[in-house]
Amino acid sequence: MAGVKPKGKVRIQWSPEFAYAIGLLVTDGCLSNDGRHIDLTSKDIDQLHTFMKCLGLKNKIGRKRSGYGSRKSYTRIQFGDVLFYKFLLSIGLMPAKSHTLSSLDIPPRFFFDFLRGCFDGDGSFYSYYDPRWRSSFMFYTIFISASKAHLDWIRHEVEMRLKIRGHMNRGGKGTHQLKYAKKDSTILLRKLYPTTKVICLKRKRLKIEKAFDIIGVAL
């Protein structure tokens, strides 16, 4: 007698929203070792709601503490989906991925939607006035990962499309950083936010828009 085929909760079909959700999973997600469960943890509950909307999930958002004895509590969503789990493995994700993650099989059409998800998950943007130069307003776009191979892949994919290189350096707690300075950031961010309607973390976009207003250009 044949076993019952598993039913997937997630509709596996590439779209801007689906690619964005994959980006969030790559940075803040985790695949359990049971071959079934997927977890996304974030301190930003709005991000979890966005993730659920992108994948059509109806699960409840829970909480978990970070580290033994830690008082820090984060929101999380955990769900089981064997088919989606296998799909994630097929594109390059894996359990305990932090240091081993490398290239991923992302359709070129949706690469920047995926990268925006990565940026919202574990990226950062900061700006400042450089005191060495009169009226010199600087900003940087940064992608962070424990896996240098993964950032090398992102760097290559971005350079291939936009002809900008960025630069790599070591971050804190054993991480690596891929950084784009002002000129290259302007090119990159316009690709990450091609319209005002793309799905994203609103507070991070607002921060970028304020920086662009200072230099007098539109995002």
Backbone as a chain_set.jsonl record, in Angstrom:
{"seq": "MAGVKPKGKVRIQWSPEFAYAIGLLVTDGCLSNDGRHIDLTSKDIDQLHTFMKCLGLKNKIGRKRSGYGSRKSYTRIQFGDVLFYKFLLSIGLMPAKSHTLSSLDIPPRFFFDFLRGCFDGDGSFYSYYDPRWRSSFMFYTIFISASKAHLDWIRHEVEMRLKIRGHMNRGGKGTHQLKYAKKDSTILLRKLYPTTKVICLKRKRLKIEKAFDIIGVAL", "coords": {"N": [[0.841, -1.198, 0.0], [0.656, 2.109, -0.932], [2.241, 4.945, 0.557], [0.875, 7.95, 2.042], [1.089, 10.858, 0.171], [3.003, 13.726, 1.008], [1.567, 16.929, 1.764], [2.127, 20.194, 0.704], [2.518, 23.271, 2.477], [3.436, 25.608, 1.471], [3.27, 27.295, -1.584], [5.202, 26.463, -4.19], [6.538, 28.467, -6.238], [8.242, 30.66, -8.252], [8.393, 34.127, -7.684], [8.455, 37.724, -7.222], [7.819, 38.105, -4.488], [8.103, 35.525, -3.404], [10.846, 35.077, -3.88], [11.919, 37.097, -2.273], [11.177, 36.173, 0.276], [12.744, 33.855, 0.363], [15.25, 35.034, 0.531], [15.084, 36.139, 3.113], [14.973, 33.769, 4.593], [17.492, 32.7, 4.033], [19.162, 34.376, 5.473], [18.074, 34.805, 8.122], [16.83, 32.458, 8.683], [16.322, 28.932, 9.479], [16.927, 25.512, 8.924], [15.659, 22.604, 10.302], [17.042, 19.512, 11.566], [15.349, 17.446, 11.064], [14.329, 17.112, 8.567], [12.016, 18.39, 7.846], [10.982, 20.693, 9.275], [10.955, 24.268, 9.273], [12.332, 27.336, 10.294], [11.965, 30.736, 11.118], [13.398, 33.432, 12.632], [13.1, 36.579, 14.189], [13.7, 39.88, 15.438], [11.95, 41.707, 14.71], [8.66, 41.904, 14.415], [7.008, 42.691, 12.353], [8.41, 41.914, 10.14], [8.148, 39.145, 10.199], [5.41, 38.894, 9.748], [5.331, 39.863, 7.139], [6.879, 37.914, 5.85], [5.237, 35.65, 6.199], [3.037, 36.452, 4.696], [4.176, 36.539, 2.157], [4.624, 33.834, 1.633], [2.181, 32.726, 2.001], [1.375, 31.695, 4.493], [-0.302, 30.622, 7.501], [0.383, 30.269, 10.088], [0.862, 30.575, 13.67], [2.61, 33.191, 15.323], [5.329, 32.789, 17.429], [7.483, 32.918, 20.367], [10.938, 33.025, 21.329], [13.841, 32.545, 23.364], [17.13, 33.969, 23.188], [20.008, 32.242, 23.339], [21.575, 30.6, 26.162], [20.222, 31.226, 29.274], [19.693, 33.802, 28.57], [18.015, 36.938, 28.56], [16.957, 38.061, 26.396], [14.358, 38.114, 24.102], [12.92, 36.815, 21.185], [10.773, 37.083, 18.322], [9.247, 34.447, 16.433], [8.588, 32.197, 13.685], [7.621, 28.936, 13.087], [7.318, 26.133, 11.045], [6.106, 23.119, 9.493], [6.951, 21.531, 6.486], [7.469, 19.31, 4.217], [7.862, 19.198, 1.426], [8.556, 21.845, 0.73], [10.832, 22.097, 2.283], [12.521, 20.217, 1.022], [12.726, 21.49, -1.422], [14.146, 23.816, -0.669], [16.58, 22.651, 0.045], [17.332, 21.813, -2.49], [18.007, 24.161, -3.82], [20.234, 25.015, -2.546], [20.268, 25.639, 0.202], [20.754, 24.471, 3.612], [20.734, 22.484, 6.65], [22.27, 23.882, 9.592], [23.702, 25.997, 8.307], [25.314, 28.256, 8.558], [28.203, 28.633, 8.342], [28.794, 27.282, 6.062], [27.304, 27.899, 3.859], [26.979, 28.675, 0.419], [26.907, 29.328, -2.996], [23.653, 29.925, -4.485], [20.752, 28.658, -6.121], [19.153, 30.767, -7.732], [16.67, 32.143, -9.757], [17.679, 34.316, -12.36], [15.974, 36.48, -12.987], [14.741, 37.096, -10.604], [16.709, 37.8, -8.859], [17.423, 40.277, -7.548], [15.201, 40.738, -5.97], [15.409, 38.598, -4.226], [17.899, 39.347, -3.096], [17.199, 41.704, -1.803], [15.648, 40.642, 0.232], [17.678, 39.314, 1.642], [19.135, 41.551, 2.436], [17.274, 42.885, 4.08], [17.095, 40.96, 6.014], [19.732, 40.406, 7.179], [21.312, 42.552, 6.575], [22.725, 45.909, 6.539], [22.53, 49.499, 6.727], [24.198, 52.521, 6.8], [24.888, 55.989, 7.478], [26.834, 59.04, 7.379], [28.448, 62.187, 8.127], [31.523, 62.984, 6.82], [34.163, 64.213, 8.604], [36.546, 65.009, 7.49], [36.148, 66.159, 5.082], [34.558, 68.91, 3.56], [31.113, 69.247, 3.771], [30.716, 66.534, 3.196], [28.878, 63.886, 2.767], [28.48, 60.6, 3.583], [27.637, 57.175, 2.812], [26.952, 53.67, 3.401], [26.185, 50.427, 2.166], [25.607, 47.261, 3.453], [26.226, 43.786, 3.538], [25.999, 40.928, 5.544], [27.5, 37.954, 6.722], [28.258, 34.721, 8.112], [29.521, 33.094, 6.411], [32.025, 33.365, 4.172], [32.205, 32.422, 1.577], [29.583, 32.561, 0.653], [29.106, 35.346, 0.597], [31.039, 36.01, -1.268], [29.89, 34.871, -3.505], [27.527, 36.437, -3.764], [28.726, 38.911, -4.227], [29.971, 38.437, -6.694], [27.708, 37.943, -8.325], [26.36, 40.414, -8.214], [28.321, 42.117, -9.281], [28.504, 41.101, -11.866], [26.072, 41.884, -12.921], [25.788, 44.664, -12.411], [28.245, 45.868, -12.599], [29.725, 46.753, -10.396], [31.894, 46.446, -7.569], [32.25, 46.476, -4.751], [33.624, 45.818, -1.439], [35.351, 43.443, 0.645], [35.494, 42.625, 4.114], [36.443, 41.673, 7.473], [33.96, 41.082, 9.932], [32.366, 41.479, 13.155], [32.407, 38.907, 15.713], [33.208, 36.623, 14.244], [32.149, 36.987, 11.697], [31.696, 37.974, 8.208], [31.856, 40.796, 5.986], [30.306, 42.366, 3.252], [30.718, 45.266, 1.601], [29.358, 48.215, 0.186], [30.222, 51.321, -0.989], [29.292, 54.839, -1.197], [28.855, 55.704, -4.01], [28.594, 53.232, -5.394], [26.629, 52.081, -3.807], [24.428, 53.677, -4.396], [23.823, 52.893, -7.009], [23.28, 50.156, -6.566], [21.173, 50.155, -4.634], [19.081, 51.336, -6.004], [18.407, 49.287, -7.691], [17.574, 47.391, -5.885], [15.311, 48.577, -4.883], [13.246, 49.144, -7.02], [10.697, 50.208, -7.404], [8.13, 51.94, -5.525], [6.484, 50.082, -4.533], [7.566, 47.597, -4.031], [8.035, 44.693, -2.0], [9.248, 45.003, 1.259], [11.284, 45.824, 4.17], [9.934, 48.372, 5.842], [10.973, 50.36, 7.583], [13.694, 50.264, 7.116], [13.904, 50.967, 4.452], [12.939, 53.608, 4.611], [15.005, 54.839, 6.016], [17.021, 54.744, 4.112], [15.88, 56.31, 2.094], [15.893, 58.827, 3.329], [18.621, 59.341, 3.429], [19.173, 59.504, 0.693], [17.68, 61.751, 0.091], [19.213, 63.719, 1.275], [21.457, 63.841, -0.379], [20.241, 64.701, -2.589], [19.022, 63.107, -4.595], [16.771, 60.818, -6.2], [15.478, 57.777, -4.904]], "CA": [[0.0, 0.0, 0.0], [1.48, 3.308, -1.045], [2.078, 5.927, 1.621], [0.206, 9.196, 1.683], [2.027, 11.878, -0.259], [2.908, 14.936, 1.837], [0.993, 18.126, 1.161], [2.911, 21.364, 1.056], [1.834, 24.496, 2.884], [3.959, 26.701, 0.645], [3.2, 27.125, -3.036], [6.562, 26.641, -4.698], [6.503, 29.133, -7.545], [9.036, 31.868, -8.156], [7.784, 35.437, -7.876], [9.229, 38.657, -6.395], [7.541, 37.867, -3.068], [8.698, 34.241, -3.05], [12.295, 35.27, -3.847], [12.204, 37.907, -1.082], [11.061, 35.281, 1.426], [13.925, 32.995, 0.352], [16.333, 35.862, 1.054], [14.942, 36.194, 4.572], [15.34, 32.463, 5.126], [18.941, 32.522, 3.911], [19.851, 35.15, 6.492], [17.53, 34.642, 9.477], [16.111, 31.193, 8.797], [17.021, 27.725, 9.919], [16.319, 24.231, 8.607], [15.924, 21.629, 11.35], [17.655, 18.268, 11.088], [14.343, 16.398, 10.903], [13.9, 17.044, 7.18], [10.638, 18.858, 7.709], [10.635, 21.977, 9.882], [11.654, 25.49, 8.886], [12.178, 28.344, 11.338], [12.459, 32.086, 10.861], [13.403, 34.197, 13.874], [13.396, 37.991, 13.968], [13.281, 40.798, 16.498], [10.963, 42.591, 14.074], [7.466, 41.096, 14.153], [6.483, 43.062, 11.035], [9.116, 41.116, 9.152], [7.536, 37.824, 10.197], [4.117, 39.013, 9.069], [5.627, 39.981, 5.709], [7.324, 36.586, 5.425], [4.057, 34.792, 6.123], [2.232, 36.91, 3.561], [4.871, 36.151, 0.925], [4.518, 32.397, 1.427], [0.805, 32.288, 2.211], [1.307, 30.908, 5.722], [-1.281, 31.057, 8.496], [0.861, 29.825, 11.394], [0.955, 31.551, 14.739], [3.949, 33.677, 15.65], [5.687, 32.488, 18.812], [8.636, 33.623, 20.91], [12.001, 32.185, 21.876], [14.95, 33.296, 23.946], [18.382, 33.827, 22.459], [21.146, 31.842, 24.164], [21.299, 30.051, 27.493], [20.118, 32.211, 30.332], [19.513, 35.141, 28.027], [16.706, 37.56, 28.753], [16.496, 38.548, 25.111], [13.296, 37.292, 23.533], [12.684, 37.135, 19.8], [9.606, 36.456, 17.713], [9.625, 33.407, 15.474], [7.575, 31.342, 13.085], [8.135, 27.614, 12.765], [6.289, 25.344, 10.371], [6.57, 21.912, 8.842], [6.574, 21.383, 5.082], [8.494, 18.436, 3.642], [8.119, 19.561, 0.04], [9.282, 23.109, 0.716], [12.138, 21.78, 2.857], [13.314, 19.587, -0.044], [13.002, 22.532, -2.411], [15.219, 24.657, -0.135], [17.814, 21.885, -0.118], [17.665, 21.722, -3.919], [18.585, 25.418, -4.317], [21.509, 25.27, -1.887], [20.211, 25.785, 1.648], [21.025, 23.242, 4.344], [20.791, 22.683, 8.094], [23.559, 24.379, 10.101], [24.258, 26.604, 7.101], [25.982, 29.524, 8.819], [29.575, 28.741, 7.851], [28.983, 26.45, 4.863], [26.471, 28.396, 2.764], [27.75, 29.17, -0.719], [26.029, 29.839, -4.047], [22.271, 29.461, -4.455], [20.13, 28.578, -7.437], [18.089, 31.779, -7.785], [16.442, 32.591, -11.133], [18.219, 35.669, -12.581], [14.898, 37.475, -13.003], [14.329, 37.434, -9.245], [17.897, 37.911, -7.999], [17.428, 41.457, -6.685], [14.157, 40.536, -4.954], [16.086, 37.736, -3.249], [18.942, 40.103, -2.396], [16.512, 42.631, -0.894], [15.317, 39.845, 1.402], [18.932, 39.145, 2.389], [19.464, 42.851, 3.022], [16.351, 43.123, 5.191], [17.345, 39.984, 7.059], [21.004, 40.543, 7.895], [22.089, 43.65, 6.03], [22.617, 47.177, 7.257], [22.797, 50.723, 5.986], [24.478, 53.634, 7.709], [25.366, 57.201, 6.823], [27.488, 59.985, 8.279], [29.224, 63.244, 7.508], [32.954, 62.775, 7.004], [34.727, 65.496, 9.046], [37.737, 65.358, 6.71], [35.766, 66.842, 3.857], [33.452, 69.834, 3.738], [29.822, 68.784, 3.239], [30.896, 65.198, 2.629], [27.927, 62.943, 3.35], [28.832, 59.262, 3.125], [26.819, 56.056, 3.292], [27.385, 52.326, 3.025], [25.25, 49.308, 2.172], [26.428, 46.153, 3.942], [25.669, 42.443, 3.684], [26.764, 40.253, 6.598], [27.32, 36.502, 6.773], [29.357, 33.939, 8.689], [30.131, 32.366, 5.304], [32.677, 34.214, 3.168], [31.885, 31.885, 0.252], [28.269, 33.068, 0.261], [29.262, 36.745, 0.225], [31.787, 36.024, -2.531], [28.91, 34.584, -4.558], [26.705, 37.637, -3.924], [29.576, 39.935, -4.843], [30.14, 38.086, -8.1], [26.439, 38.116, -9.017], [26.101, 41.85, -8.325], [29.289, 42.689, -10.216], [28.153, 40.646, -13.195], [24.893, 42.603, -13.374], [25.843, 46.114, -12.245], [29.626, 46.344, -12.792], [30.262, 47.332, -9.17], [32.572, 45.353, -6.883], [32.206, 46.469, -3.307], [34.84, 45.26, -0.856], [35.126, 42.497, 1.727], [36.321, 42.713, 5.314], [35.952, 40.877, 8.588], [33.062, 41.74, 10.863], [32.486, 40.995, 14.52], [31.94, 37.565, 16.084], [33.495, 35.648, 13.207], [31.384, 37.216, 10.469], [32.311, 38.692, 7.097], [31.014, 41.866, 5.484], [30.432, 42.855, 1.886], [30.319, 46.666, 1.738], [29.312, 49.079, -0.994], [30.283, 52.727, -0.614], [28.243, 55.749, -1.645], [28.555, 55.66, -5.44], [28.101, 51.902, -5.737], [25.374, 51.894, -3.076], [23.363, 54.358, -5.139], [23.472, 52.006, -8.122], [22.711, 48.919, -6.044], [19.902, 50.365, -3.941], [18.044, 51.6, -7.0], [17.988, 47.982, -8.2], [16.854, 46.693, -4.815], [14.019, 49.256, -4.695], [12.911, 49.725, -8.33], [9.441, 50.954, -7.287], [7.707, 52.141, -4.136], [5.56, 49.008, -4.169], [8.225, 46.318, -3.764], [7.923, 44.254, -0.616], [10.501, 45.293, 1.958], [11.174, 46.295, 5.542], [9.655, 49.786, 5.62], [11.835, 51.259, 8.352], [15.012, 50.298, 6.495], [13.758, 51.776, 3.234], [12.805, 55.003, 5.003], [16.346, 55.291, 6.372], [17.736, 54.938, 2.854], [15.27, 57.452, 1.407], [16.362, 60.045, 3.99], [19.996, 59.563, 2.975], [19.11, 59.945, -0.703], [17.18, 63.13, 0.097], [20.312, 64.593, 1.647], [22.332, 64.051, -1.537], [19.427, 65.309, -3.63], [18.666, 62.201, -5.693], [15.641, 59.959, -5.895], [15.804, 56.348, -4.782]], "C": [[0.878, 1.252, 0.0], [1.196, 4.275, 0.096], [1.393, 7.175, 1.105], [1.252, 10.235, 1.31], [1.872, 13.128, 0.607], [2.321, 16.103, 1.063], [1.796, 19.336, 1.634], [2.053, 22.544, 1.475], [2.213, 25.661, 1.977], [3.803, 26.361, -0.833], [4.566, 27.459, -3.615], [6.496, 27.166, -6.124], [7.232, 30.463, -7.417], [8.223, 33.11, -8.513], [8.645, 36.411, -7.069], [9.042, 38.409, -4.897], [8.19, 36.567, -2.588], [10.216, 34.383, -2.921], [12.714, 36.081, -2.625], [12.18, 37.04, 0.173], [12.256, 34.329, 1.515], [15.125, 33.764, 0.892], [16.28, 35.984, 2.568], [15.362, 34.876, 5.208], [16.847, 32.237, 5.089], [19.671, 33.227, 5.047], [19.375, 34.835, 7.909], [16.827, 33.309, 9.696], [16.984, 30.035, 9.219], [16.232, 26.497, 9.476], [16.672, 23.249, 9.716], [16.517, 20.37, 10.738], [16.638, 17.164, 10.824], [13.827, 16.271, 9.469], [12.521, 17.604, 6.918], [10.432, 20.311, 8.152], [11.572, 23.111, 9.457], [11.328, 26.554, 9.924], [12.704, 29.684, 10.84], [12.304, 32.879, 12.149], [13.805, 35.632, 13.589], [12.964, 38.807, 15.186], [12.198, 41.75, 15.988], [9.739, 41.773, 13.672], [6.841, 41.442, 12.803], [7.144, 42.228, 9.939], [8.538, 39.706, 9.064], [6.175, 37.845, 9.513], [4.315, 39.114, 7.549], [6.038, 38.632, 5.132], [6.135, 35.645, 5.246], [3.178, 35.168, 4.939], [2.852, 36.456, 2.245], [4.671, 34.68, 0.598], [3.11, 31.853, 1.65], [0.613, 31.429, 3.441], [0.296, 31.499, 6.696], [-0.849, 30.678, 9.914], [0.882, 30.957, 12.41], [2.408, 31.944, 14.968], [4.207, 33.416, 17.129], [6.878, 33.316, 19.257], [9.68, 32.604, 21.346], [13.096, 33.08, 22.427], [16.225, 33.001, 23.181], [19.506, 33.481, 23.423], [20.738, 31.383, 25.549], [21.288, 31.166, 28.53], [19.882, 33.631, 29.85], [18.103, 35.655, 28.3], [16.158, 38.128, 27.448], [15.479, 37.58, 24.526], [12.999, 37.77, 22.12], [11.404, 36.467, 19.31], [10.065, 35.464, 16.651], [8.395, 32.771, 14.86], [8.259, 30.035, 12.725], [7.008, 26.803, 12.133], [6.926, 24.138, 9.707], [6.05, 21.816, 7.417], [7.685, 20.596, 4.394], [8.855, 18.859, 2.227], [8.92, 20.865, -0.063], [10.695, 22.92, 1.262], [13.049, 21.19, 1.773], [13.66, 20.593, -1.138], [14.159, 23.414, -1.944], [16.568, 23.953, -0.224], [18.277, 21.905, -1.575], [18.294, 23.009, -4.461], [19.848, 25.813, -3.553], [21.475, 25.545, -0.408], [20.441, 24.438, 2.31], [20.918, 23.523, 5.836], [22.192, 23.142, 8.508], [24.357, 25.059, 8.996], [25.23, 27.746, 7.344], [27.35, 29.658, 8.165], [29.784, 28.029, 6.518], [28.182, 26.928, 3.66], [27.339, 28.968, 1.651], [26.793, 29.757, -1.757], [24.64, 29.228, -3.933], [21.692, 29.512, -5.872], [18.903, 29.49, -7.473], [17.888, 32.196, -9.244], [16.919, 34.03, -11.319], [17.162, 36.77, -12.502], [14.544, 37.965, -11.604], [15.508, 37.64, -8.301], [17.817, 39.103, -7.055], [16.28, 41.44, -5.674], [14.714, 39.656, -3.837], [17.102, 38.529, -2.426], [18.341, 41.13, -1.446], [16.073, 41.902, 0.365], [16.537, 39.599, 2.273], [19.297, 40.424, 3.125], [18.568, 43.159, 4.218], [16.596, 42.152, 6.34], [18.593, 40.261, 7.86], [21.88, 41.648, 7.323], [21.936, 44.907, 6.861], [22.97, 48.334, 6.333], [23.095, 51.814, 6.997], [25.076, 54.802, 6.93], [25.973, 58.134, 7.855], [28.144, 61.086, 7.448], [30.693, 63.014, 7.84], [33.605, 64.11, 7.388], [35.959, 65.926, 8.25], [37.41, 66.19, 5.48], [34.551, 67.733, 4.116], [32.202, 69.298, 3.039], [29.927, 67.405, 2.59], [30.0, 64.214, 3.369], [28.173, 61.565, 2.745], [27.779, 58.246, 3.57], [27.306, 54.743, 2.703], [26.21, 51.35, 3.099], [26.058, 48.052, 2.466], [25.611, 44.864, 4.003], [26.594, 41.663, 4.62], [26.463, 38.76, 6.569], [28.508, 35.866, 7.476], [30.109, 33.19, 7.603], [30.714, 33.34, 4.274], [32.328, 33.745, 1.76], [30.546, 32.417, -0.243], [28.36, 34.538, -0.163], [30.07, 36.89, -1.06], [30.844, 35.781, -3.716], [28.025, 35.805, -4.826], [27.5, 38.72, -4.644], [29.743, 39.681, -6.339], [28.856, 38.344, -8.895], [26.105, 39.598, -9.223], [27.047, 42.485, -9.34], [28.945, 42.326, -11.664], [27.0, 41.466, -13.771], [25.076, 44.115, -13.398], [27.235, 46.717, -12.426], [30.141, 47.132, -11.588], [30.812, 46.184, -8.321], [32.347, 45.324, -5.373], [33.541, 45.99, -2.758], [34.489, 44.423, 0.362], [36.021, 42.832, 2.917], [35.705, 41.871, 6.423], [35.04, 41.712, 9.476], [33.298, 41.219, 12.267], [31.965, 39.577, 14.682], [32.082, 36.554, 14.939], [32.722, 35.821, 11.915], [32.241, 37.918, 9.413], [31.327, 39.733, 6.593], [31.347, 42.176, 4.033], [29.861, 44.271, 1.884], [30.374, 47.392, 0.395], [29.274, 50.528, -0.522], [29.26, 53.542, -1.396], [27.86, 55.606, -3.121], [27.958, 54.32, -5.843], [26.791, 51.591, -5.025], [24.203, 52.505, -3.826], [22.876, 53.493, -6.298], [22.739, 50.772, -7.62], [21.326, 49.127, -5.443], [18.765, 50.695, -4.902], [17.56, 50.313, -7.658], [17.211, 47.199, -7.143], [15.462, 47.277, -4.606], [13.599, 49.931, -6.008], [11.615, 50.517, -8.331], [9.107, 51.111, -5.809], [6.849, 50.984, -3.631], [6.24, 47.679, -3.86], [8.127, 45.978, -2.283], [9.264, 44.415, 0.075], [10.211, 45.662, 3.406], [11.081, 47.818, 5.492], [10.627, 50.705, 6.35], [13.231, 51.356, 7.734], [14.967, 51.121, 5.203], [13.672, 53.259, 3.567], [14.164, 55.608, 5.349], [17.164, 55.597, 5.117], [17.192, 56.157, 2.111], [15.743, 58.772, 2.015], [17.788, 60.377, 3.56], [20.016, 60.069, 1.535], [18.59, 61.38, -0.796], [18.306, 64.114, 0.4], [21.234, 64.861, 0.457], [21.55, 64.547, -2.761], [19.132, 64.434, -4.823], [17.496, 61.334, -5.246], [16.091, 58.516, -5.799], [15.244, 55.598, -5.979]], "O": [[1.746, 1.407, 0.859], [0.057, 4.407, 0.545], [1.337, 7.427, -0.099], [2.2, 10.461, 2.062], [0.753, 13.544, 0.907], [2.547, 16.247, -0.139], [2.1, 19.473, 2.819], [0.991, 22.788, 0.901], [1.421, 26.575, 1.747], [4.164, 25.269, -1.271], [5.025, 28.599, -3.538], [6.409, 26.401, -7.085], [6.884, 31.294, -6.578], [7.48, 33.138, -9.494], [9.493, 35.966, -6.296], [9.999, 38.495, -4.128], [8.757, 36.517, -1.496], [10.81, 33.874, -1.97], [13.74, 35.794, -2.009], [13.055, 37.155, 1.031], [12.729, 34.027, 2.611], [15.934, 33.205, 1.633], [17.315, 35.939, 3.233], [16.03, 34.866, 6.243], [17.412, 31.649, 6.011], [20.689, 32.732, 5.531], [20.195, 34.621, 8.802], [16.289, 33.06, 10.774], [18.207, 30.142, 9.304], [15.012, 26.448, 9.633], [17.847, 23.075, 10.04], [16.491, 20.193, 9.52], [17.01, 16.067, 10.407], [12.983, 15.42, 9.186], [11.92, 17.326, 5.881], [9.766, 21.075, 7.453], [12.782, 22.938, 9.306], [10.189, 26.662, 10.379], [13.762, 29.753, 10.214], [11.204, 32.984, 12.692], [14.744, 35.878, 12.832], [11.997, 38.47, 15.869], [11.609, 42.506, 16.761], [9.785, 41.029, 12.692], [6.214, 40.59, 12.175], [6.514, 41.883, 8.939], [8.448, 39.137, 7.976], [5.829, 36.917, 8.782], [3.56, 38.524, 6.776], [5.594, 38.254, 4.048], [6.048, 34.928, 4.248], [2.637, 34.296, 4.259], [2.144, 36.039, 1.328], [4.56, 34.31, -0.571], [2.875, 30.654, 1.503], [-0.223, 30.525, 3.439], [0.065, 32.708, 6.719], [-1.652, 30.763, 10.843], [0.916, 32.135, 12.055], [3.316, 31.127, 14.823], [3.396, 33.782, 17.98], [7.242, 34.296, 18.608], [9.352, 31.468, 21.689], [13.254, 34.226, 22.007], [16.385, 31.927, 22.601], [19.916, 34.315, 24.231], [19.67, 31.744, 26.043], [22.235, 31.945, 28.638], [19.874, 34.564, 30.652], [17.132, 34.899, 28.272], [15.029, 38.618, 27.402], [15.717, 36.374, 24.466], [12.844, 38.967, 21.877], [11.003, 35.42, 19.818], [11.128, 35.621, 16.052], [7.306, 32.799, 15.433], [9.34, 30.027, 12.135], [5.883, 26.794, 12.631], [8.118, 24.13, 9.4], [4.859, 21.997, 7.167], [8.719, 21.157, 4.032], [10.033, 18.876, 1.868], [9.855, 20.962, -0.858], [11.644, 23.519, 0.755], [14.197, 21.607, 1.623], [14.75, 20.554, -1.708], [15.054, 23.728, -2.729], [17.581, 24.581, -0.533], [19.472, 22.004, -1.852], [19.03, 22.967, -5.447], [20.469, 26.828, -3.868], [22.531, 25.678, 0.21], [20.34, 23.393, 1.667], [21.003, 24.679, 6.251], [23.178, 22.822, 7.845], [25.526, 24.748, 8.773], [25.914, 28.169, 6.412], [27.637, 30.662, 7.513], [30.845, 28.161, 5.908], [28.362, 26.417, 2.555], [28.319, 29.664, 1.915], [25.958, 30.596, -1.422], [24.468, 28.153, -3.36], [22.111, 30.32, -6.701], [17.773, 29.046, -7.271], [18.857, 32.569, -9.906], [16.588, 34.887, -10.501], [17.433, 37.863, -12.006], [14.104, 39.102, -11.429], [15.333, 37.655, -7.082], [18.116, 38.961, -5.869], [16.383, 42.071, -4.622], [14.515, 39.935, -2.654], [17.155, 38.397, -1.203], [18.912, 41.4, -0.39], [16.118, 42.472, 1.455], [16.452, 39.666, 3.499], [19.713, 40.394, 4.283], [19.043, 43.636, 5.249], [16.337, 42.476, 7.499], [18.537, 40.345, 9.087], [23.085, 41.665, 7.573], [21.115, 44.962, 7.777], [23.62, 48.159, 5.302], [22.334, 52.012, 7.944], [25.682, 54.625, 5.874], [25.676, 58.043, 9.046], [28.363, 60.941, 6.245], [31.057, 62.868, 9.006], [33.602, 65.044, 6.587], [36.372, 67.083, 8.328], [38.283, 66.842, 4.908], [33.623, 67.333, 4.82], [32.24, 68.944, 1.86], [29.303, 67.144, 1.561], [30.329, 63.766, 4.467], [28.083, 61.392, 1.529], [27.111, 58.44, 4.586], [27.971, 54.704, 1.667], [25.358, 51.444, 3.983], [27.072, 47.796, 1.816], [24.466, 44.852, 4.456], [27.817, 41.733, 4.501], [25.313, 38.352, 6.411], [29.619, 36.393, 7.445], [31.214, 32.7, 7.839], [29.974, 34.048, 3.591], [32.17, 34.561, 0.852], [30.391, 32.694, -1.432], [27.762, 34.932, -1.164], [29.814, 37.794, -1.856], [30.977, 36.394, -4.776], [27.799, 36.167, -5.981], [26.995, 39.365, -5.564], [29.663, 40.606, -7.147], [28.901, 38.891, -9.996], [25.623, 39.985, -10.288], [26.625, 43.297, -10.164], [29.082, 43.149, -12.569], [26.958, 41.716, -14.975], [24.576, 44.784, -14.303], [27.389, 47.938, -12.408], [30.911, 48.079, -11.751], [30.269, 45.079, -8.343], [32.263, 44.246, -4.784], [34.487, 45.777, -3.518], [33.477, 44.651, 1.024], [37.16, 43.267, 2.748], [34.568, 41.414, 6.306], [35.304, 42.885, 9.739], [34.319, 40.588, 12.536], [31.169, 39.106, 13.87], [31.19, 35.74, 14.699], [32.647, 34.889, 11.114], [33.347, 38.385, 9.687], [30.116, 39.581, 6.747], [32.513, 42.239, 3.642], [28.672, 44.466, 2.134], [31.292, 47.211, -0.405], [28.398, 50.914, 0.252], [28.465, 52.996, -2.161], [26.689, 55.411, -3.447], [26.946, 54.266, -6.543], [25.932, 50.908, -5.582], [23.12, 51.925, -3.884], [21.674, 53.375, -6.537], [21.709, 50.384, -8.17], [20.407, 48.356, -5.718], [17.61, 50.365, -4.634], [16.426, 50.25, -8.133], [16.3, 46.437, -7.469], [14.541, 46.567, -4.202], [13.596, 51.159, -6.096], [11.437, 51.405, -9.164], [9.732, 50.488, -4.951], [6.526, 50.913, -2.445], [5.568, 46.725, -3.466], [8.136, 46.862, -1.426], [10.297, 44.011, -0.459], [9.057, 45.794, 3.814], [12.054, 48.484, 5.135], [11.058, 51.717, 5.798], [13.878, 52.4, 7.816], [15.891, 51.879, 4.909], [14.271, 54.083, 2.875], [14.439, 56.759, 5.01], [17.903, 56.581, 5.067], [17.962, 56.945, 1.562], [15.969, 59.737, 1.285], [18.128, 61.541, 3.351], [20.793, 60.964, 1.201], [19.017, 62.139, -1.667], [18.345, 65.212, -0.155], [21.736, 65.973, 0.298], [22.122, 64.782, -3.826], [19.004, 64.93, -5.943], [17.268, 61.147, -4.051], [16.982, 58.084, -6.53], [15.405, 54.381, -6.076]]}, "num_chains": 1, "name": "protein.A"}
